[in-house]
Amino acid sequence: MAAKKMRGRKFLWPALVLLVFLVPGFETQTELYGESELNQAASWDCGLRFDFFNRGIKRDETSSTLKSLHLVAEAHGKNLGGTVDLTLFAGLGQTDLNGLVFNQLPITLDYQAGGINGLIIGLAADWPLIYKSDFKLGLTADFMTWFGFKKKFAMEGFVFPGEARAEPDWSQASGGIFAAYEGYENAEPFIKVKISGLWGTFKMTENIQDLSGEENKSLKGSSLMAVTLGCHLKLTDRLYLTPVAEFYPASKSGLAASLGVLYTF
């Protein structure tokens, strides 16, 4: 436990370093805006994004992994109101929670029925605060929630036929600071250091002849720190590619990745 705490503290240093640069810039924020983003018109990009999500979770006294794949449509507004970059997205996803044991049902059930389809929606926002040479620093936040569809499957090996119904859902919210470099002609790399929380429930219902029962499992992320690395790549005047990787340093097997293709209007 102590080792995990030390690893978590080690990854707080990037956040503290960025804050050292952010705080002095608050006093000159208006002046810096006037020299940069306020002179640029707002624009919108639309496109598709594929996400891979693999994050450690806690359930009761044990740990596991939440794996999820998403295909979403997204709209990205840049420099809205002269201050905010906003991303809205919605799509379909499949979450795998194999290995959860429900022992409060009439018959103990070890869920091994594979992925469950669902709907995912979310938003993200960046607030640039400081422009220094080709660097941009600011605040960032994001939220997404996944609503699982009901999945029914037969329970075999009993005298009477049985059926179970799985209904999971989960959400994630993050907030922190970011830095981006705009000195390249066709690429804008960025880094984000965030505090990130995940929570959710997995409801299982069981029916066997005259026996029935229901049990809810609480889901919670095993790490609160997230580090994101990504890059906006300009392919043409209107077409952009955005690969992103996100790490959860204190989480076993903690990794998320996405690849988005956007078209500017």
C-alpha positions as CSV (number, residue, x, y, z in Angstrom):
1,M,0.0,0.0,0.0
2,A,2.8,2.4,0.9
3,A,4.5,1.7,-2.4
4,K,1.4,2.6,-4.3
5,K,1.1,5.9,-2.4
6,M,4.7,6.7,-3.3
7,R,4.2,6.0,-7.0
8,G,1.1,8.2,-7.0
9,R,3.0,11.1,-5.3
10,K,5.7,10.7,-7.9
11,F,3.3,11.4,-10.7
12,L,2.0,14.5,-9.0
13,W,5.3,16.3,-9.8
14,P,4.3,17.0,-13.5
15,A,1.1,18.7,-12.2
16,L,3.0,20.9,-9.8
17,V,5.6,21.9,-12.4
18,L,2.8,23.0,-14.8
19,L,1.1,24.9,-12.0
20,V,4.3,26.9,-11.4
21,F,3.9,28.2,-15.0
22,L,0.2,28.7,-14.8
23,V,-0.1,30.8,-11.7
24,P,2.1,33.7,-12.7
25,G,0.2,33.9,-16.0
26,F,-3.2,34.6,-14.5
27,E,-2.3,38.3,-14.0
28,T,-1.5,38.7,-17.7
29,Q,-4.3,36.5,-19.1
30,T,-6.2,39.3,-20.9
31,E,-3.1,40.7,-22.5
32,L,-2.0,37.3,-23.8
33,Y,-5.5,36.5,-25.2
34,G,-5.4,39.8,-27.1
35,E,-2.2,38.7,-28.8
36,S,-3.4,35.3,-29.7
37,E,-6.6,33.3,-29.6
38,L,-9.1,36.3,-29.4
39,N,-7.9,37.3,-32.9
40,Q,-8.9,33.9,-34.2
41,A,-12.5,33.0,-35.3
42,A,-14.3,30.1,-33.7
43,S,-14.4,26.9,-35.8
44,W,-16.0,23.5,-35.7
45,D,-14.6,20.1,-36.6
46,C,-16.7,16.9,-36.9
47,G,-15.7,13.3,-37.3
48,L,-15.4,9.8,-35.9
49,R,-13.3,8.4,-33.1
50,F,-12.4,4.9,-32.0
51,D,-11.6,4.4,-28.2
52,F,-9.9,1.5,-26.4
53,F,-10.4,1.7,-22.6
54,N,-8.7,-0.6,-20.1
55,R,-8.7,0.5,-16.5
56,G,-8.3,-1.2,-13.1
57,I,-11.4,-1.2,-10.9
58,K,-12.2,-2.2,-7.3
59,R,-15.3,-4.3,-6.5
60,D,-15.9,-5.1,-2.8
61,E,-12.5,-6.3,-1.5
62,T,-11.1,-7.5,-4.8
63,S,-9.7,-5.8,-7.9
64,S,-10.5,-6.4,-11.6
65,T,-10.3,-4.7,-15.0
66,L,-12.9,-2.8,-16.9
67,K,-12.3,-3.2,-20.7
68,S,-14.3,-1.2,-23.2
69,L,-14.4,-0.4,-26.9
70,H,-16.2,2.7,-28.3
71,L,-17.0,4.1,-31.7
72,V,-18.3,7.6,-31.4
73,A,-19.2,10.6,-33.5
74,E,-17.7,13.8,-32.1
75,A,-18.0,17.6,-32.7
76,H,-15.1,19.8,-31.7
77,G,-15.5,23.5,-31.3
78,K,-12.3,25.6,-31.1
79,N,-12.0,29.0,-29.5
80,L,-15.6,29.3,-28.6
81,G,-16.3,32.7,-27.1
82,G,-12.6,33.4,-27.5
83,T,-11.7,31.2,-24.6
84,V,-12.9,27.5,-24.7
85,D,-12.3,24.4,-26.8
86,L,-15.3,22.1,-26.4
87,T,-15.7,18.5,-27.6
88,L,-19.1,16.7,-27.6
89,F,-19.4,13.0,-28.4
90,A,-21.9,10.1,-28.5
91,G,-21.8,6.6,-29.9
92,L,-21.9,2.9,-29.2
93,G,-19.6,0.9,-27.0
94,Q,-19.0,-2.6,-25.6
95,T,-17.8,-3.1,-22.0
96,D,-16.4,-6.4,-20.7
97,L,-16.6,-7.1,-17.0
98,N,-15.9,-10.8,-16.9
99,G,-14.9,-12.3,-13.6
100,L,-17.4,-10.5,-11.3
101,V,-18.9,-12.9,-8.8
102,F,-22.4,-12.4,-7.5
103,N,-22.7,-14.5,-4.3
104,Q,-25.9,-13.0,-2.9
105,L,-28.2,-14.5,-5.6
106,P,-30.1,-17.8,-5.1
107,I,-27.3,-19.5,-7.1
108,T,-23.9,-17.9,-6.9
109,L,-23.0,-16.6,-10.4
110,D,-19.5,-15.9,-11.8
111,Y,-20.1,-13.6,-14.7
112,Q,-18.3,-14.9,-17.8
113,A,-20.8,-14.0,-20.6
114,G,-18.4,-11.5,-22.4
115,G,-19.0,-8.0,-23.6
116,I,-22.2,-6.0,-23.2
117,N,-23.3,-3.3,-25.7
118,G,-24.3,0.1,-24.6
119,L,-24.6,3.8,-25.3
120,I,-21.8,6.3,-24.4
121,I,-22.0,10.1,-24.3
122,G,-19.7,12.7,-23.0
123,L,-18.0,16.0,-23.3
124,A,-14.5,17.6,-22.8
125,A,-13.3,21.1,-22.5
126,D,-10.0,22.9,-22.5
127,W,-9.5,26.5,-21.2
128,P,-6.3,28.0,-22.5
129,L,-5.0,30.5,-19.9
130,I,-1.4,31.3,-20.9
131,Y,0.3,31.7,-24.3
132,K,4.1,31.9,-24.1
133,S,6.0,31.8,-27.4
134,D,4.6,28.6,-29.1
135,F,3.4,27.1,-25.8
136,K,-0.2,27.0,-24.6
137,L,-1.1,26.2,-21.0
138,G,-4.5,25.9,-19.3
139,L,-7.1,23.9,-17.5
140,T,-8.9,20.7,-18.8
141,A,-11.9,18.7,-17.8
142,D,-13.9,15.8,-19.3
143,F,-16.9,13.6,-18.4
144,M,-18.3,10.4,-20.1
145,T,-21.0,8.0,-19.1
146,W,-21.8,4.5,-20.5
147,F,-25.3,3.0,-20.3
148,G,-25.3,-0.7,-20.8
149,F,-28.1,-2.5,-22.6
150,K,-29.7,-5.4,-20.8
151,K,-28.1,-8.7,-21.6
152,K,-29.9,-12.0,-20.9
153,F,-28.3,-15.4,-21.0
154,A,-29.4,-18.9,-20.0
155,M,-28.1,-20.6,-16.9
156,E,-27.3,-24.2,-17.7
157,G,-26.7,-27.3,-15.7
158,F,-29.8,-27.1,-13.5
159,V,-32.9,-29.3,-13.5
160,F,-35.1,-26.3,-14.2
161,P,-34.2,-23.8,-16.9
162,G,-32.9,-20.5,-15.5
163,E,-32.1,-17.1,-16.9
164,A,-29.9,-14.2,-15.7
165,R,-30.0,-10.6,-16.7
166,A,-26.9,-8.3,-16.6
167,E,-27.3,-4.5,-16.5
168,P,-24.0,-2.6,-16.0
169,D,-23.3,1.2,-16.2
170,W,-20.3,3.3,-15.4
171,S,-19.1,6.9,-15.6
172,Q,-15.8,8.7,-15.5
173,A,-14.9,12.4,-14.7
174,S,-11.5,14.0,-14.9
175,G,-10.0,17.5,-14.3
176,G,-6.5,19.0,-14.4
177,I,-4.0,21.0,-16.4
178,F,-2.7,20.7,-20.0
179,A,0.2,22.0,-22.1
180,A,0.4,22.1,-25.9
181,Y,3.1,23.2,-28.3
182,E,2.0,25.0,-31.5
183,G,5.5,25.6,-33.0
184,Y,5.2,22.9,-35.7
185,E,3.4,23.6,-39.0
186,N,1.3,20.4,-39.2
187,A,1.4,19.0,-35.7
188,E,0.3,20.1,-32.2
189,P,1.5,17.7,-29.5
190,F,-0.1,18.0,-26.0
191,I,0.1,16.6,-22.5
192,K,-2.6,16.5,-19.8
193,V,-2.2,15.7,-16.1
194,K,-5.5,15.0,-14.4
195,I,-7.3,13.7,-11.3
196,S,-9.7,11.1,-12.7
197,G,-12.4,9.1,-11.0
198,L,-14.5,6.2,-12.2
199,W,-17.7,4.8,-10.6
200,G,-20.6,2.6,-11.6
201,T,-22.8,-0.4,-10.8
202,F,-23.3,-3.8,-12.2
203,K,-26.8,-5.2,-11.5
204,M,-27.5,-8.9,-11.9
205,T,-30.9,-10.5,-11.8
206,E,-31.4,-14.2,-11.6
207,N,-34.6,-16.3,-12.1
208,I,-34.7,-20.1,-11.7
209,Q,-38.2,-21.6,-11.5
210,D,-39.7,-20.1,-8.3
211,L,-36.4,-18.7,-7.2
212,S,-35.4,-15.1,-8.0
213,G,-33.0,-12.5,-6.7
214,E,-31.1,-9.3,-7.5
215,E,-27.7,-8.1,-6.6
216,N,-25.8,-4.8,-7.3
217,K,-22.0,-4.6,-7.5
218,S,-20.4,-1.2,-7.0
219,L,-17.5,-0.3,-9.3
220,K,-14.8,2.1,-8.5
221,G,-11.6,3.1,-10.3
222,S,-8.4,1.9,-8.6
223,S,-6.4,5.0,-9.5
224,L,-7.0,8.7,-9.3
225,M,-4.2,9.9,-11.5
226,A,-4.3,10.1,-15.3
227,V,-1.6,11.3,-17.7
228,T,-2.6,11.9,-21.4
229,L,-0.3,12.2,-24.4
230,G,-1.6,13.1,-27.8
231,C,-1.1,15.1,-31.0
232,H,-3.3,16.9,-33.5
233,L,-1.9,16.0,-36.9
234,K,-2.9,18.1,-40.0
235,L,-3.3,15.9,-43.0
236,T,-4.8,18.5,-45.3
237,D,-6.2,22.0,-44.9
238,R,-9.4,20.6,-43.5
239,L,-8.6,17.0,-42.4
240,Y,-7.0,16.2,-39.0
241,L,-5.9,13.0,-37.3
242,T,-5.7,12.9,-33.5
243,P,-4.0,9.9,-31.8
244,V,-4.2,9.9,-28.0
245,A,-2.8,7.6,-25.2
246,E,-3.9,7.9,-21.6
247,F,-2.1,6.2,-18.7
248,Y,-3.3,5.5,-15.1
249,P,0.0,5.1,-13.3
250,A,-1.3,3.6,-10.0
251,S,-3.7,1.2,-11.8
252,K,-2.8,-2.3,-12.8
253,S,-3.1,-2.6,-16.6
254,G,-4.3,1.0,-16.7
255,L,-4.4,2.3,-20.4
256,A,-6.7,4.1,-22.7
257,A,-6.1,5.0,-26.3
258,S,-8.1,6.7,-29.1
259,L,-7.8,7.7,-32.7
260,G,-10.0,10.4,-34.2
261,V,-10.4,11.7,-37.7
262,L,-11.9,15.2,-37.9
263,Y,-13.0,17.5,-40.8
264,T,-13.0,21.3,-40.4
265,F,-16.0,23.3,-41.6
